Amino acid sequence: MATSLIQKYNVPGPRYTSYPTVPYWNDATFSTEGWLHTLLHAFHETNATQGISLYIHLPFCESLCTFCGCHKRITKRHEVEHPYIEAVLKEWNLYCELLPKKPHIREIHLGGGTPTFFSAENLKRLIHGILKEAHVVPEHEFSFEGHPNNTTREHLQVLYDLGFRRVSFGVQDYSPTVQNAIHRVQSFHQVAKVTFWAREIGYTSIGHDIIFGLPFQTLADVEDTIDKTKSLLPDRLAFYSYAHVPWIKGNGQRGFQDQDVPRDEVKRQLYEEGKKRLLAHHYHEIGMDHFARTTDSMYHAFENGTLHRNFMGYTVTQTKVMIGLGVSSIGDSWYGFAQNEKVLETYYARLEANELPVLRGHLLTEEDLIIRRHILNLMCHFETQWETEDLYFKEIPKVLAQLQEMEHDGLVILGLDHLVVTEKGKPFIRNICMAFDLHLQRSAPQTQLFSMTV
């Protein structure tokens, strides 16, 4: 890829797990009552047909990984497990009391933090408590994130018996130098062991997460990691760009110097060469940062045009309602977003007072809903259109004017009422989405809020 394009388009930009993005949420017009109104409206529309999704945030980790941007609490005290599960189940029960009917659950995802910090028995208690209040639809997808160093065969078996069929393991990189820098030391043998366990037990989608652009990482490191990964044949891969945002995450990302982090064309080469290797190993590019084998459900969803994206990342199921449970978790009713308290003690206190622990959120306007659909189309399908009235908005001419330079650079193909992202343009999908982001256009941030797009 031409260095000039990287230099030109390598600017801070959102990752678009939502629209509007979190920095542009309007807290002034948000209320918990407004959030619940949108939630009940969406639930009434879709519970019987789509079902709902649950994202459960399990925040505890035994040690700090310096690449991580998630909300977490570092502790080796496992007595924290029981009260946290009790709190999450209380939060779930508060929602269930508000819903007019038993929810039909289509999707559950356990994220963190480190979900496998919790014992298998406690995870079983959590899921039993959730499902006791709900129906499970036949074509459900239950998934969790596993740390290779503490995921046991018992974890995998217990969750499998509860209906989980997808697991993703955080690999990041196999280089000892990189692992030491990011404080995530785990052997290839350990990753292979948990991967083989999952396959033997019967998991149908095993994922590995790999990161490029980590401190001290070289092209040889990326190639070696991908080759080792290929030998284990995970069904899908996330090949993420390391987001170096120490101004947001503080000392957690200061275990190394800024100059130790690959940048610009060096970082882009890590991606391009890594992608080339993944394609040669018969993985297919899916949306942004993801790759899958043809046998995986993510590949089928992409091919069928049913791929979806939300705060859990890319999903193969699409529900209007996603309830977020746990500290810092974000819920989505399609018409609104709500984020829970980020401080664990405050989260507990709100629940002790029988309150939903909602901290902040955003209620989408009619314009937001239209732009959200365009950005989802671009992120999931690499194209969008505005020939129908429900997808047209008055700023389209201004958006097209911004995109003309990208068309000149071969990143997009513009029609009178549609846009298609080219192969050359796929690495710049965040930049293309930014042209549609009216909040960003109207109020450019005065300080750096986002990671670089390249």
C-alpha positions as semicolon CSV with decimal commas, in nm:
position;residue;x (nm);y (nm);z (nm)
1;M;0,000;0,000;0,000
2;A;0,131;0,341;-0,092
3;T;0,298;0,516;0,200
4;S;0,141;0,845;0,088
5;L;-0,209;0,705;0,148
6;I;-0,116;0,588;0,496
7;Q;0,028;0,928;0,583
8;K;-0,277;1,099;0,436
9;Y;-0,546;0,896;0,611
10;N;-0,374;0,799;0,937
11;V;-0,575;1,026;1,166
12;P;-0,755;0,968;1,498
13;G;-1,090;0,803;1,436
14;P;-1,364;0,595;1,607
15;R;-1,394;0,217;1,577
16;Y;-1,771;0,247;1,534
17;T;-1,900;-0,017;1,770
18;S;-2,185;0,232;1,803
19;Y;-2,325;0,542;1,638
20;P;-2,318;0,798;1,781
21;T;-1,982;0,708;1,932
22;V;-1,956;0,736;2,311
23;P;-1,785;1,081;2,321
24;Y;-2,086;1,224;2,133
25;W;-2,356;1,081;2,355
26;N;-2,596;1,352;2,471
27;D;-2,617;1,315;2,847
28;A;-2,839;1,624;2,872
29;T;-3,132;1,454;2,697
30;F;-3,070;1,110;2,851
31;S;-3,251;0,960;3,147
32;T;-3,288;0,609;3,281
33;E;-3,663;0,644;3,226
34;G;-3,603;0,736;2,862
35;W;-3,369;0,438;2,819
36;L;-3,629;0,202;2,966
37;H;-3,896;0,347;2,737
38;T;-3,684;0,266;2,428
39;L;-3,597;-0,075;2,571
40;L;-3,960;-0,172;2,626
41;H;-4,053;-0,042;2,281
42;A;-3,783;-0,252;2,110
43;F;-3,861;-0,553;2,331
44;H;-4,227;-0,539;2,229
45;E;-4,125;-0,519;1,861
46;T;-3,881;-0,807;1,852
47;N;-3,877;-1,035;2,159
48;A;-4,099;-1,299;1,998
49;T;-3,918;-1,288;1,662
50;Q;-3,552;-1,191;1,714
51;G;-3,516;-1,252;2,085
52;I;-3,267;-1,048;2,287
53;S;-2,893;-1,048;2,353
54;L;-2,712;-1,026;2,686
55;Y;-2,361;-0,894;2,735
56;I;-2,227;-0,977;3,082
57;H;-1,912;-0,797;3,190
58;L;-1,691;-0,992;3,431
59;P;-1,425;-0,737;3,527
60;F;-1,169;-0,921;3,739
61;C;-0,815;-1,007;3,626
62;E;-0,526;-1,148;3,829
63;S;-0,272;-0,929;3,650
64;L;-0,273;-0,621;3,426
65;C;-0,210;-0,664;3,052
66;T;-0,068;-0,332;2,937
67;F;-0,234;-0,344;2,592
68;C;-0,583;-0,367;2,740
69;G;-0,839;-0,087;2,712
70;C;-1,122;-0,265;2,897
71;H;-1,271;-0,178;3,234
72;K;-1,118;-0,418;3,484
73;R;-1,031;-0,469;3,850
74;I;-0,695;-0,634;3,924
75;T;-0,704;-0,877;4,217
76;K;-0,597;-1,225;4,319
77;R;-0,877;-1,248;4,579
78;H;-1,130;-1,492;4,439
79;E;-1,375;-1,430;4,719
80;V;-1,491;-1,135;4,501
81;E;-1,664;-1,383;4,268
82;H;-1,970;-1,462;4,480
83;P;-2,086;-1,104;4,558
84;Y;-2,031;-0,998;4,199
85;I;-2,246;-1,280;4,060
86;E;-2,517;-1,198;4,315
87;A;-2,510;-0,835;4,198
88;V;-2,534;-0,926;3,828
89;L;-2,826;-1,159;3,895
90;K;-3,000;-0,887;4,095
91;E;-2,953;-0,644;3,806
92;W;-3,097;-0,903;3,566
93;N;-3,394;-0,961;3,793
94;L;-3,463;-0,585;3,805
95;Y;-3,480;-0,584;3,424
96;C;-3,698;-0,896;3,417
97;E;-3,945;-0,733;3,657
98;L;-3,980;-0,444;3,410
99;L;-4,024;-0,659;3,098
100;P;-4,387;-0,746;3,014
101;K;-4,304;-1,103;2,913
102;K;-4,033;-1,360;2,969
103;P;-3,738;-1,266;2,747
104;H;-3,636;-1,498;2,464
105;I;-3,257;-1,511;2,478
106;R;-3,078;-1,552;2,147
107;E;-2,728;-1,449;2,246
108;I;-2,514;-1,437;2,560
109;H;-2,157;-1,317;2,562
110;L;-1,929;-1,322;2,866
111;G;-1,660;-1,057;2,834
112;G;-1,417;-0,885;3,063
113;G;-1,183;-0,851;3,231
114;T;-1,125;-1,223;3,244
115;P;-1,441;-1,437;3,251
116;T;-1,232;-1,745;3,333
117;F;-1,109;-1,568;3,647
118;F;-1,437;-1,705;3,784
119;S;-1,454;-2,072;3,879
120;A;-1,650;-2,305;3,652
121;E;-1,897;-2,360;3,935
122;N;-1,960;-1,988;3,977
123;L;-2,005;-1,937;3,602
124;K;-2,257;-2,223;3,612
125;R;-2,443;-2,049;3,894
126;L;-2,444;-1,724;3,695
127;I;-2,585;-1,878;3,376
128;H;-2,842;-2,088;3,565
129;G;-2,960;-1,770;3,737
130;I;-2,990;-1,589;3,403
131;L;-3,172;-1,868;3,221
132;K;-3,412;-1,931;3,508
133;E;-3,587;-1,606;3,413
134;A;-3,593;-1,660;3,036
135;H;-3,666;-1,880;2,737
136;V;-3,373;-1,982;2,516
137;V;-3,441;-1,976;2,142
138;P;-3,338;-2,290;1,948
139;E;-3,079;-2,111;1,731
140;H;-2,900;-1,935;2,015
141;E;-2,534;-1,835;2,027
142;F;-2,360;-1,836;2,365
143;S;-1,994;-1,733;2,370
144;F;-1,720;-1,635;2,612
145;E;-1,368;-1,500;2,621
146;G;-1,111;-1,735;2,770
147;H;-0,762;-1,657;2,898
148;P;-0,539;-1,945;2,784
149;N;-0,347;-1,943;3,114
150;N;-0,647;-2,000;3,340
151;T;-0,913;-2,162;3,119
152;T;-0,953;-2,517;3,248
153;R;-1,111;-2,815;3,081
154;E;-1,378;-2,788;3,348
155;H;-1,456;-2,429;3,238
156;L;-1,498;-2,547;2,880
157;Q;-1,708;-2,851;2,969
158;V;-1,940;-2,672;3,212
159;L;-2,009;-2,387;2,971
160;Y;-2,056;-2,630;2,682
161;D;-2,315;-2,819;2,889
162;L;-2,494;-2,484;2,941
163;G;-2,522;-2,427;2,565
164;F;-2,200;-2,238;2,485
165;R;-2,056;-2,330;2,146
166;R;-1,817;-2,040;2,076
167;V;-1,503;-1,942;2,263
168;S;-1,233;-1,687;2,181
169;F;-0,885;-1,705;2,329
170;G;-0,667;-1,396;2,367
171;V;-0,335;-1,481;2,202
172;Q;-0,202;-1,135;2,101
173;D;0,153;-1,244;1,999
174;Y;0,390;-1,535;2,065
175;S;0,713;-1,330;2,080
176;P;0,864;-1,346;2,434
177;T;0,984;-0,986;2,397
178;V;0,637;-0,861;2,308
179;Q;0,470;-1,077;2,573
180;N;0,697;-0,936;2,842
181;A;0,629;-0,579;2,728
182;I;0,250;-0,624;2,741
183;H;0,263;-0,836;3,059
184;R;0,084;-1,127;2,892
185;V;0,318;-1,425;2,903
186;Q;0,162;-1,747;2,771
187;S;0,316;-2,028;2,573
188;F;0,207;-2,168;2,239
189;H;0,174;-2,503;2,417
190;Q;-0,083;-2,356;2,657
191;V;-0,288;-2,200;2,374
192;A;-0,273;-2,528;2,180
193;K;-0,391;-2,721;2,486
194;V;-0,703;-2,512;2,545
195;T;-0,779;-2,501;2,172
196;F;-0,763;-2,881;2,146
197;W;-0,974;-2,920;2,459
198;A;-1,243;-2,696;2,313
199;R;-1,243;-2,890;1,988
200;E;-1,259;-3,227;2,164
201;I;-1,551;-3,112;2,379
202;G;-1,744;-2,999;2,070
203;Y;-1,718;-2,621;2,037
204;T;-1,816;-2,530;1,681
205;S;-1,644;-2,191;1,665
206;I;-1,304;-2,143;1,826
207;G;-1,148;-1,800;1,784
208;H;-0,805;-1,653;1,849
209;D;-0,741;-1,282;1,901
210;I;-0,417;-1,146;1,757
211;I;-0,294;-0,787;1,781
212;F;-0,061;-0,600;1,545
213;G;0,126;-0,283;1,634
214;L;0,227;-0,397;1,984
215;P;0,546;-0,259;2,144
216;F;0,868;-0,412;2,007
217;Q;0,667;-0,620;1,758
218;T;0,840;-0,696;1,427
219;L;0,714;-0,833;1,097
220;A;0,882;-1,165;1,180
221;D;0,684;-1,176;1,508
222;V;0,353;-1,127;1,327
223;E;0,435;-1,388;1,065
224;D;0,547;-1,638;1,329
225;T;0,231;-1,581;1,535
226;I;0,006;-1,629;1,232
227;D;0,190;-1,944;1,122
228;K;0,162;-2,092;1,471
229;T;-0,204;-1,994;1,480
230;K;-0,271;-2,160;1,145
231;S;-0,130;-2,488;1,279
232;L;-0,413;-2,489;1,537
233;L;-0,681;-2,409;1,275
234;P;-0,908;-2,178;1,478
235;D;-1,238;-2,119;1,299
236;R;-1,214;-1,741;1,314
237;L;-0,954;-1,478;1,395
238;A;-0,963;-1,122;1,517
239;F;-0,657;-0,937;1,386
240;Y;-0,682;-0,615;1,584
241;S;-0,485;-0,296;1,563
242;Y;-0,329;-0,207;1,897
243;A;-0,491;0,116;2,015
244;H;-0,219;0,315;2,188
245;V;-0,423;0,556;2,401
246;P;-0,223;0,616;2,721
247;W;-0,393;0,955;2,765
248;I;-0,716;0,762;2,829
249;K;-0,598;0,446;3,002
250;G;-0,314;0,597;3,204
251;N;-0,029;0,393;3,347
252;G;-0,171;0,066;3,218
253;Q;-0,021;0,146;2,879
254;R;0,301;0,303;3,005
255;G;0,503;-0,014;3,058
256;F;0,707;0,090;2,754
257;Q;0,802;0,407;2,570
258;D;0,602;0,564;2,288
259;Q;0,892;0,506;2,050
260;D;0,870;0,130;2,115
261;V;0,530;0,115;1,940
262;P;0,528;0,059;1,559
263;R;0,364;0,348;1,373
264;D;0,237;0,463;1,035
265;E;0,375;0,266;0,740
266;V;0,566;0,024;0,968
267;K;0,247;-0,065;1,153
268;R;0,049;-0,086;0,829
269;Q;0,307;-0,329;0,688
270;L;0,245;-0,555;0,988
271;Y;-0,123;-0,559;0,895
272;E;-0,080;-0,597;0,520
273;E;0,174;-0,878;0,545
274;G;-0,027;-1,044;0,820
275;K;-0,344;-1,022;0,612
276;K;-0,163;-1,166;0,310
277;R;-0,053;-1,460;0,524
278;L;-0,403;-1,516;0,662
279;L;-0,552;-1,519;0,312
280;A;-0,284;-1,766;0,202
281;H;-0,388;-1,986;0,496
282;H;-0,747;-1,986;0,362
283;Y;-0,896;-1,732;0,600
284;H;-1,140;-1,484;0,447
285;E;-1,160;-1,118;0,544
286;I;-1,483;-1,033;0,725
287;G;-1,567;-0,669;0,793
288;M;-1,295;-0,482;0,981
289;D;-1,020;-0,672;1,166
290;H;-1,182;-1,017;1,134
291;F;-1,109;-1,331;0,934
292;A;-1,289;-1,665;0,919
293;R;-1,276;-2,003;0,755
294;T;-1,558;-2,091;0,514
295;T;-1,701;-2,336;0,768
296;D;-1,753;-2,070;1,036
297;S;-2,085;-1,895;1,105
298;M;-1,921;-1,552;1,074
299;Y;-1,823;-1,627;0,715
300;H;-2,178;-1,740;0,637
301;A;-2,326;-1,427;0,797
302;F;-2,097;-1,205;0,590
303;E;-2,182;-1,390;0,269
304;N;-2,556;-1,381;0,347
305;G;-2,556;-1,011;0,436
306;T;-2,668;-1,078;0,795
307;L;-2,347;-0,978;0,977
308;H;-2,413;-0,729;1,258
309;R;-2,195;-0,505;1,474
310;N;-2,251;-0,369;1,823
311;F;-2,061;-0,320;2,149
312;M;-1,968;-0,690;2,145
313;G;-1,801;-0,637;1,806
314;Y;-1,918;-0,838;1,504
315;T;-2,199;-1,084;1,570
316;V;-2,378;-1,337;1,350
317;T;-2,709;-1,271;1,524
318;Q;-2,897;-0,944;1,503
319;T;-3,123;-0,838;1,785
320;K;-3,258;-0,489;1,851
321;V;-3,230;-0,542;2,224
322;M;-2,896;-0,603;2,393
323;I;-2,903;-0,570;2,770
324;G;-2,567;-0,504;2,931
325;L;-2,517;-0,651;3,278
326;G;-2,228;-0,585;3,512
327;V;-2,005;-0,291;3,596
328;S;-1,935;-0,056;3,296
329;S;-2,145;-0,273;3,063
330;I;-2,335;-0,103;2,779
331;G;-2,689;-0,189;2,668
332;D;-2,845;-0,113;2,330
333;S;-3,215;-0,090;2,248
334;W;-3,146;0,026;1,891
335;Y;-3,317;0,353;1,985
336;G;-3,092;0,418;2,284
337;F;-2,770;0,325;2,465
338;A;-2,712;0,298;2,840
339;Q;-2,384;0,240;3,024
340;N;-2,361;0,110;3,378
341;E;-2,160;0,261;3,660
342;K;-1,786;0,216;3,601
343;V;-1,682;0,208;3,968
344;L;-1,750;-0,131;4,122
345;E;-1,844;0,003;4,466
346;T;-2,094;0,248;4,312
347;Y;-2,240;-0,032;4,098
348;Y;-2,296;-0,239;4,414
349;A;-2,446;0,056;4,602
350;R;-2,699;0,133;4,329
351;L;-2,817;-0,227;4,323
352;E;-2,831;-0,238;4,702
353;A;-3,076;0,053;4,672
354;N;-3,279;-0,151;4,419
355;E;-3,183;0,085;4,136
356;L;-3,069;-0,006;3,789
357;P;-2,701;0,102;3,797
358;V;-2,720;0,317;3,482
359;L;-2,456;0,592;3,472
360;R;-2,508;0,758;3,135
361;G;-2,635;0,700;2,783
362;H;-2,782;0,843;2,465
363;L;-3,128;0,846;2,310
364;L;-3,098;0,836;1,931
365;T;-3,263;1,100;1,715
366;E;-3,423;1,023;1,377
367;E;-3,104;1,147;1,212
368;D;-2,890;0,927;1,438
369;L;-3,092;0,621;1,338
370;I;-3,038;0,687;0,967
371;I;-2,663;0,747;1,003
372;R;-2,636;0,442;1,227
373;R;-2,772;0,222;0,947
374;H;-2,525;0,367;0,695
375;I;-2,229;0,307;0,924
376;L;-2,346;-0,047;1,001
377;N;-2,381;-0,112;0,626
378;L;-2,027;0,009;0,566
379;M;-1,872;-0,178;0,860
380;C;-2,056;-0,505;0,790
381;H;-2,103;-0,510;0,412
382;F;-1,857;-0,254;0,268
383;E;-2,137;-0,071;0,089
384;T;-2,443;0,143;0,150
385;Q;-2,718;0,320;-0,046
386;W;-2,964;0,606;-0,005
387;E;-3,204;0,542;-0,292
388;T;-3,486;0,470;-0,045
389;E;-3,636;0,755;0,155
390;D;-3,564;0,590;0,489
391;L;-3,188;0,607;0,421
392;Y;-3,171;0,955;0,271
393;F;-3,059;1,254;0,479
394;K;-3,013;1,613;0,369
395;E;-2,634;1,622;0,427
396;I;-2,573;1,351;0,163
397;P;-2,428;1,608;-0,086
398;K;-2,172;1,722;0,176
399;V;-2,081;1,361;0,254
400;L;-2,030;1,286;-0,116
401;A;-1,814;1,595;-0,153
402;Q;-1,588;1,466;0,126
403;L;-1,575;1,122;-0,034
404;Q;-1,468;1,250;-0,377
405;E;-1,103;1,258;-0,273
406;M;-1,131;0,900;-0,149
407;E;-1,285;0,807;-0,483
408;H;-0,992;0,976;-0,659
409;D;-0,756;0,766;-0,440
410;G;-0,942;0,447;-0,540
411;L;-1,087;0,375;-0,196
412;V;-1,457;0,397;-0,289
413;I;-1,682;0,386;-0,593
414;L;-1,955;0,649;-0,579
415;G;-2,286;0,623;-0,759
416;L;-2,580;0,862;-0,764
417;D;-2,745;0,679;-0,475
418;H;-2,493;0,427;-0,349
419;L;-2,134;0,370;-0,238
420;V;-1,910;0,063;-0,260
421;V;-1,581;0,026;-0,075
422;T;-1,304;-0,115;-0,296
423;E;-1,048;-0,373;-0,189
424;K;-0,797;-0,089;-0,171
425;G;-1,035;0,102;0,052
426;K;-1,112;-0,172;0,308
427;P;-0,814;-0,087;0,533
428;F;-0,952;0,269;0,550
429;I;-1,309;0,176;0,641
430;R;-1,296;0,385;0,959
431;N;-1,203;0,693;0,753
432;I;-1,493;0,626;0,513
433;C;-1,738;0,597;0,802
434;M;-1,607;0,926;0,941
435;A;-1,740;1,103;0,631
436;F;-2,093;0,996;0,736
437;D;-2,041;1,080;1,105
438;L;-2,238;1,404;1,136
439;H;-2,160;1,444;1,506
440;L;-1,788;1,429;1,428
441;Q;-1,827;1,664;1,132
442;R;-2,014;1,926;1,334
443;S;-1,794;1,913;1,640
444;A;-1,440;1,792;1,582
445;P;-1,273;1,699;1,913
446;Q;-1,033;1,958;2,053
447;T;-0,826;1,688;2,223
448;Q;-0,733;1,339;2,102
449;L;-1,021;1,104;2,186
450;F;-0,962;0,817;1,944
451;S;-0,681;0,588;1,836
452;M;-0,523;0,631;1,495
453;T;-0,712;0,474;1,205
454;V;-0,400;0,300;1,068
